Amino acid sequence: MQPPEMTPTAVPPALLTDLYQLTMARGHMAADRLSAEGTFHLYFRRAPFGGAFALLSGVEEAIQELGGFGFGHEALEWLGSSGALPAPFGAEFLDVLGGRPFQVSIDSMRDGDLVLPHVPIARVTGPLWQAQLVETFLLNRIGFETLVATKAARVAHAAEGRPFLEFGARRAQGVSASLGAARAAWIGGAAGTSNVAAAERYGIPVRGTHAHAWVQSFAGTGTNSESELRAFRAFADSMPKGCVLLVDTYDTALGIENAIRVAGEMRARGEELAGIRLDSGDLGELSRMARTVLDSAGFPNVSIVASDDLNEHKIAALLQGGAPIDTFGVGTSLVTGGTQSALGVVYKLGAVRESNAEPWKPVMKISGGSSKLSLPGRLEARKVMEEGPAGSTLTGHSIHLESEELAGESLLRPAMVKGEPLPEAAPNLAAARERARANLAQLPSAARDLENPAELRTVLSDPLVKLRQELSRP
């Protein structure tokens, strides 16, 4: 029997919605407003992890998945009969859900783009009732992966050019999250993943060593050190290419000595030990000791891999302390966000019209204080660059109305037209990773500081400021 194909979402996008989006859709039908159109903007209000920016991931796959948006027979049957609902939906509304073609269009940034607070990541336009139905799906898919990609970019910055690996599948918040996290981490700068399913799906390099359990399984064949040596030999015999030995099961110093012994045996038969891994203890002290012993034994090219609940701050501290670690394994803090479990993405209405024959009417949310004010109109966004001796540097983003004539390319590009994803907007992981690298290189170094980053400004155009002031009046 073939196993079911794993997909980033376990349910169809149409059902991955909150009930109030369905009740509002039914309300539009009851009010004879199925032709009414709206434009929504997806954005966040505050950059994650106390940083200055976010690195976008997930938008391309999300839009691609929306290409199959629709309510199938089983979904409609459930909506019309389930006791889990406050009241089943009637036949007329179910006919609307099942019979009306999906007519939503989306202009969006691309995976690997940098995003600043309040800047629209996506502009979603279409029949109001349909554009509302995709809110939860888009927020879920884009918010999570963007959080992970941003964390990965921070880890990459802390590692100062040293590779790091995504080790978080077992700690991810769900099977589909482990796949999305591996993809986002790769965009953000990870050198590989331990997740075999993600490697198969996305072509990401997959890496791994062995567990403490491998060493422990040889217990009873002598002392701890003797059984560890047998375990190392067996592993090196089985996997000589790229062999990395985990040396801290019993005594790390003796484990390193055993690894050196196996390295010598491998060299004698024309093979080389790739590395050792430290997964506990004082990683700074142990790595310095390991480097000294390995070099003295004639193995300067055996790399030192370190893990143990690492994050960007721990990595930065290790390197500032002179730890000679070559590769880092980062798991829980990367795939869950660590200190920040979610990105506060929101989805706000900016303009409405009763039919496509009418002009757009800008709208905005006013109550809740200045931090909760939304931006009115149909919005565009552009980079604000500063030219210098070293080239172009990103200083911020500008937000303006679609109707304004401005120089430069909009960050929002057509990605879906009337429910059909555009070929040029199809997911391209290699392009997204390279785009992220290029965009991060445009940042001033102070904006990437892990503790006190310099601000990247979000500037509103004068016509947008004026419109916002007009709509804010009682």
ABEGO torsion letter per residue (X at the ends): XBBBBBBABABBAAABBBAAAAAAAAAAAAAGAAABBBBBBBBBABBBGGBABBBBBGAAAAAAAAAABEBBAAAAAAAAABAABABBBBAAAAAAAAABBBABBBBBBBBGBBBBBGBBABBBBEBAAAAAAAAAAAAAAAAAAAAAAAAAAAAAAAAGGBBBBBAAAAABBEAAAAAAAAAAAAAAGBAEBABAAAAAAAGBBBBBBBBAAAAAAABGAEBAAAAAAAAAAAAAAABABGBBBBAAAABAAAAAAAAAAAAAAAAAAGBBBABBBBABEBAAAAAAAAAAAAAAAGBAABBBBBBGGBBAAAAAAAAAAGBBBABBBBBAAAAAGEABABBBBBBBBABBBABAABBBBBBBBABGEAAABBBBEBBBBBBBBBBBAAEBBBAEBBBBBAABBBBEBBABBBABBGGBBBAAABBBAAAAAAAAAAAAAABBAAAABAABBBBBBBBBBAAAAAAAAAAABX
